[in-house]
């Protein structure tokens, strides 16, 4: 027993401990020795530097005298003498120009340590002229001491050059070498002595008690843990005694641990049984394979897959139950889980061997490792997802159907998450915004759906935030503009609504919008038209009354002039008044035309001829010129030539004013067809298009919307009725006028007039003559002043005039005259009599009395079509107010056929 427990001294802990202590001691001793050397080295170096300073004091005066006296031999002797000093290894002397005068021994030249021959040359020599004994880096450090060489002359110190003396660490090593050897020998002897002393004590104090402990431990077994104790023979309480107590405590703890382990194994067995019940209860398929794919465990649900018991499945692989192709797939999934080191999810279709039904399983395969990280096998869990997949398929179909529906919707549709990121955008929305689905998906809705207020130009509030706050459908204001990706501004109408889940929680927001730019333009034009009609009604009423009063003034002045001598002063005064009233009549006529009071007297006309004549007249004395581009096969149009001439004249004059320095006015005519889906507020059909374009100063977008309003003008001169009248005239002709303009680029007016298939009727000009006649004329007007004026005019022509103020009086007088055979040759009827019987009702009664009655309709303002189509209502002619002798003469010539 003792021989078995005996340990060789070389392998004992004491010996190993001794080696460690010896090694540490030796390292410390060497370290102390080296530290002592370093300190001694620096001490000796400091002494040498002091010696160099002393040598300086000895030789600096000698160098100065030798160099001053130019004594070559003396300088050589001084160099030789300084090199014989033990601490000096080299010397070098330079003049004030930096040239070497003397050198010898070890010196530093150009950062190299050189060993040069002793040489002296008071004239100096270059570096390459040095006599070099050897060009090598010294093994020891070379350090130097520099001092200036100055000569005292007449009380002044003259700088002659600089001397450098060198010393080396080799000098120091010679001094400390013997001391270093003594320190090393001393450290080795101390180490050996301590080795033997420590080895002797360790044998008695450590090795023998440890051997005793090893013999005692050998008797410990699992059977005697409850009673066995260790006893180590050692003196006093020391570390070994502590080991004895600790070992005995370990035995007790081990015994207690064994007891606890037995209890834990029993509890583990119970838990395993409980876990087995739990696994068997889970409706999923659960199985375990080893790392080679061999089944080692499974639950009852898995047994039904193979229609076999667990014991029959253990030890087999997938190849025992499936064909090779399917088994390879299962095995490959196992390997994928093992290689990734984590759970691998895949779908596997299986057939239950118990009844043959199929299921789609979602399988999770997870590798199992022990505590050391070694692979044990693969745990598999599978769940039937057949119904879930069918539901997902139905949802996918519904989603696809929803996408198809969204693509088919004529409105733009954008759906977002609650954070405002875009999930979906349909084709219409792509077209309007300029963003494709791929580009827009995931972006913030305000980046794609960039909307501002058209009036304030401020950014609109995020529609997603508005919906989330209101939790209901919200709409935009009527002035919302979407800025497309290319910068185009599109007027839109939209609504935004929340998207709810089955629990009525908001999942996102859907925005539905459409481009209403053209609709907005049409509505604006409609509002403009309605506003013009309202203003026109007011202007027409005022113009009608004013025209009547002006007619009285004009007619009476005209009559007064005819009875005055031209040399009479009053004749000149009345002529001036007559000129002014003509300007007033022109203004009144524009108001009447603007207010639709002047229903156009239409006839088929040549538009090209009319434009050419109007342009020539309007451009007289102008710096600009007109460039015509007329269609040769232009259709005719049924127009009132006077009114259309007024429109063309206004546009040409405006274009001329827009180019004060001259330029070209381009006038184009062409046939065009308006489709039913056109944005223009016109019926479908054939039209004549007239374009008047200039390259003048242009009209700002701010002012462009007001140019057709009456009395709106940006000119210093003008009454603002030109374009308003043009708009009204074109409207009354069943046409439309548009305008586009840019500042400093010019303005383009486009006029559309309905085309006609009628031919042009040429009218011969009648020779103007002074009219006289005879007969009986009945005239009706609600203004007595007008009646008096017309009586004077017709009376002077030779007619007998009877005047009344109401249609009932006309009917009565005409009936009486017709029965007495003293009938009237002509009846002039005012179309409108406020509060009485006007010309329309009166003519109906007169026709009953006399189907051949000669009646003329008269009015200064009326929307009634009678003025344009008087023959259809039984009239023979029409005379507009204000009355003039020329107008009356024309009617009399036509109806009474007076020569």
Beta strands, then each sheet from edge to edge (+ up, - down):
strand 1: 90-95
strand 2: 100-109
strand 3: 112-125
strand 4: 132-134
strand 5: 142-153
strand 6: 156-168
strand 7: 285-290
strand 8: 295-298
strand 9: 344-351
strand 10: 358-369
strand 11: 375-384
strand 12: 412-417
strand 13: 422-425
strand 14: 451-453
strand 15: 474-475
strand 16: 480-483
strand 17: 489-500
strand 18: 506-515
strand 19: 603-605
strand 20: 625-629
strand 21: 637-639
strand 22: 664-674
strand 23: 685-694
strand 24: 736-742
strand 25: 746-754
strand 26: 776-780
strand 27: 800-804
strand 28: 826-830
strand 29: 855-859
strand 30: 877-880
sheet 1: 4+ 3- 2+ 1- 6+ 5-
sheet 2: 8+ 7- 11+ 10- 9+
sheet 3: 13+ 12- 18+ 17- 15+
sheet 4: 13+ 12- 18+ 17- 16+ 14-
sheet 5: 19+ 21-
sheet 6: 20+ 22+ 23- 25+ 24-
sheet 7: 27+ 26+ 28+ 29+ 30+
end
